[in-house]
Amino acid sequence: MRRLKTPAFGTLSPTWPRPPFPAVPALFRYTRCYSPKKIKKSDSNRLFLATIGQTRQTAGVVFRSLVRFQPFKESIRMTMDLVFIEDLRIQTVIGVFDWEREITQTVSLDLKMSFDIRHAASSDDIGDTLDYKAVAKRLIQFVENSEFQLVESLAEHCARIVLEEFPVKWVQLKLSKPGAVRGSSAVGVIIERAENSQ
């Protein structure tokens, strides 16, 4: 079989196999340097043109493989256990309009709290857990006696209570106000706060 000499890549064959992964950087340099438009379509170069087409196709396969595996590399993170409370409904005074200051409305809290549950899992002792019932009771007490105008203010204070009064280093809190907007089931805010954060 006739072999072709190129200044950038040495000896190539029209049946050149797919390269291993370490050859990918050189492969990309090769495909950028040689464009089919710059090659004269003579009899001696048609075979070389086919080789470049095969090389470009191979580069695409390798590149797609690298992109496909990239999210897996980025997903290697520290494991964090979460304790959650979902749809905790509380009656409170909330809103900016005059009529809202005279009634109570329902707000809903969804919380995700970081807590290492491995010790509790091995001891099977409730004393080693994050007591989500105590968290819920504390938030109910606070929200029922509050009179904030904005859901943003109420959410910020609730997150601060969780971080300061319980062994939680990170919390995600979703505060929903059902029925506040016509045509929507609920509106509100989702915030994330960490220990010692401003």
C-alpha positions as CSV (number, residue, x, y, z in Angstrom):
1,M,0.0,0.0,0.0
2,R,1.3,3.4,-0.9
3,R,2.2,5.7,2.1
4,L,2.0,9.5,2.1
5,K,4.5,11.8,3.6
6,T,3.3,15.0,5.4
7,P,5.5,17.6,7.2
8,A,3.2,17.7,10.2
9,F,2.4,14.1,10.9
10,G,5.0,11.9,9.4
11,T,3.9,8.8,7.5
12,L,0.1,8.2,7.1
13,S,-1.9,5.5,5.5
14,P,-5.4,5.8,4.0
15,T,-6.5,3.1,6.3
16,W,-5.0,4.8,9.3
17,P,-6.8,3.4,12.5
18,R,-8.4,5.6,15.1
19,P,-5.7,7.0,17.4
20,P,-5.4,6.3,21.1
21,F,-6.4,9.1,23.5
22,P,-2.8,10.4,24.1
23,A,-2.7,11.3,20.4
24,V,-5.7,13.6,20.5
25,P,-3.8,17.0,20.8
26,A,-1.6,16.2,17.9
27,L,-4.7,14.9,15.9
28,F,-6.4,18.3,16.5
29,R,-3.3,20.2,15.3
30,Y,-3.2,18.1,12.2
31,T,-6.9,18.6,11.3
32,R,-6.5,22.4,11.8
33,C,-3.4,22.7,9.6
34,Y,-4.8,20.9,6.6
35,S,-8.0,22.0,5.0
36,P,-9.5,20.3,2.0
37,K,-9.8,23.7,0.3
38,K,-6.0,24.1,0.3
39,I,-5.3,20.8,-1.4
40,K,-5.1,20.5,-5.2
41,K,-7.5,17.9,-6.5
42,S,-4.9,16.0,-8.5
43,D,-4.7,12.3,-8.8
44,S,-1.9,12.0,-6.3
45,N,-3.8,14.0,-3.7
46,R,-7.3,12.5,-3.9
47,L,-6.2,9.7,-1.6
48,F,-4.7,12.1,0.8
49,L,-7.9,14.1,0.9
50,A,-9.8,10.9,1.8
51,T,-7.3,10.4,4.6
52,I,-8.0,13.9,6.0
53,G,-11.7,13.3,5.9
54,Q,-11.3,10.1,7.9
55,T,-9.0,11.9,10.3
56,R,-11.6,14.6,10.9
57,Q,-14.3,12.1,11.5
58,T,-12.1,10.2,14.0
59,A,-11.4,13.5,15.7
60,G,-15.1,14.2,16.1
61,V,-15.6,10.7,17.7
62,V,-12.8,11.2,20.2
63,F,-13.9,14.8,21.0
64,R,-17.5,13.7,21.6
65,S,-16.2,11.0,23.9
66,L,-14.3,13.5,25.9
67,V,-17.3,15.8,26.3
68,R,-19.5,12.9,27.3
69,F,-17.1,11.9,30.1
70,Q,-16.5,15.4,31.4
71,P,-19.6,15.7,33.6
72,F,-18.6,12.6,35.4
73,K,-15.2,14.2,36.3
74,E,-16.9,17.3,37.6
75,S,-19.4,15.4,39.7
76,I,-16.7,14.1,42.0
77,R,-17.5,16.2,45.1
78,M,-17.6,15.8,48.9
79,T,-20.6,13.8,50.0
80,M,-23.2,15.8,51.8
81,D,-26.2,14.2,53.6
82,L,-29.4,16.2,53.7
83,V,-32.3,16.3,56.1
84,F,-35.4,17.8,54.6
85,I,-38.8,19.2,55.6
86,E,-41.3,19.5,52.9
87,D,-44.4,21.7,52.6
88,L,-44.5,23.0,56.2
89,R,-47.6,25.2,56.1
90,I,-47.9,28.1,58.6
91,Q,-50.4,30.9,59.1
92,T,-48.9,34.4,59.4
93,V,-49.3,38.0,58.6
94,I,-47.4,38.6,55.4
95,G,-47.8,41.2,52.6
96,V,-47.5,44.9,51.7
97,F,-51.1,45.8,51.0
98,D,-53.4,47.2,53.7
99,W,-55.8,44.3,53.6
100,E,-52.9,41.8,54.0
101,R,-52.0,43.5,57.3
102,E,-55.4,42.6,58.7
103,I,-55.5,38.9,57.9
104,T,-53.3,35.9,58.1
105,Q,-52.2,34.0,55.1
106,T,-50.6,30.6,54.5
107,V,-46.9,30.3,53.7
108,S,-45.2,27.0,52.9
109,L,-41.6,26.1,53.8
110,D,-39.4,23.5,52.2
111,L,-36.0,23.0,53.8
112,K,-32.9,21.0,52.9
113,M,-30.3,21.0,55.8
114,S,-26.8,19.5,55.6
115,F,-26.1,17.0,58.4
116,D,-23.8,14.0,58.6
117,I,-26.2,11.2,59.4
118,R,-23.5,8.4,59.5
119,H,-23.2,8.5,63.3
120,A,-26.9,8.3,63.8
121,A,-27.2,5.5,61.2
122,S,-24.6,3.4,63.1
123,S,-26.0,4.1,66.6
124,D,-29.7,4.0,65.7
125,D,-30.1,6.6,68.5
126,I,-32.4,9.6,68.0
127,G,-30.1,11.7,70.1
128,D,-27.5,11.6,67.3
129,T,-29.8,12.9,64.7
130,L,-30.9,16.4,63.5
131,D,-34.3,16.7,65.2
132,Y,-36.5,17.9,62.3
133,K,-39.5,18.0,64.6
134,A,-37.7,20.5,66.8
135,V,-36.7,22.5,63.7
136,A,-40.3,22.6,62.5
137,K,-41.7,23.6,65.9
138,R,-39.2,26.5,66.2
139,L,-40.0,27.8,62.7
140,I,-43.8,27.5,63.3
141,Q,-43.4,29.5,66.5
142,F,-41.4,32.2,64.8
143,V,-43.4,32.5,61.6
144,E,-46.8,32.6,63.4
145,N,-45.7,35.5,65.5
146,S,-44.0,37.5,62.7
147,E,-45.5,40.3,60.6
148,F,-43.1,40.7,57.7
149,Q,-44.1,42.5,54.5
150,L,-41.7,40.6,52.2
151,V,-41.2,36.9,51.8
152,E,-37.5,37.7,51.3
153,S,-37.2,39.0,54.8
154,L,-39.1,36.1,56.3
155,A,-37.0,33.5,54.4
156,E,-33.8,35.2,55.5
157,H,-34.8,35.1,59.2
158,C,-35.9,31.5,59.0
159,A,-32.6,30.4,57.4
160,R,-30.7,32.3,60.1
161,I,-32.6,30.5,62.9
162,V,-31.8,27.1,61.4
163,L,-28.1,27.9,61.1
164,E,-27.7,29.5,64.5
165,E,-29.8,27.2,66.7
166,F,-29.3,23.8,65.1
167,P,-26.2,21.8,64.1
168,V,-26.6,22.7,60.5
169,K,-23.8,24.2,58.3
170,W,-25.8,24.7,55.1
171,V,-29.5,25.2,54.4
172,Q,-31.6,25.6,51.3
173,L,-35.0,27.2,52.1
174,K,-37.9,27.6,49.8
175,L,-40.6,29.9,51.0
176,S,-43.9,29.8,48.9
177,K,-46.9,32.1,49.2
178,P,-49.8,30.1,47.6
179,G,-52.4,32.0,45.7
180,A,-50.5,35.3,45.7
181,V,-50.7,35.5,41.8
182,R,-53.7,34.6,39.8
183,G,-53.1,31.6,37.6
184,S,-50.1,30.4,39.7
185,S,-50.2,27.8,42.4
186,A,-47.6,29.7,44.4
187,V,-44.8,32.3,44.3
188,G,-41.9,32.9,46.5
189,V,-38.1,32.6,46.9
190,I,-35.4,30.0,47.2
191,I,-32.3,30.9,49.2
192,E,-29.2,29.0,50.2
193,R,-27.2,30.0,53.2
194,A,-24.1,28.6,54.9
195,E,-22.6,28.9,58.4
196,N,-20.8,32.2,58.9
197,S,-22.1,33.6,55.6
198,Q,-23.3,37.2,55.4
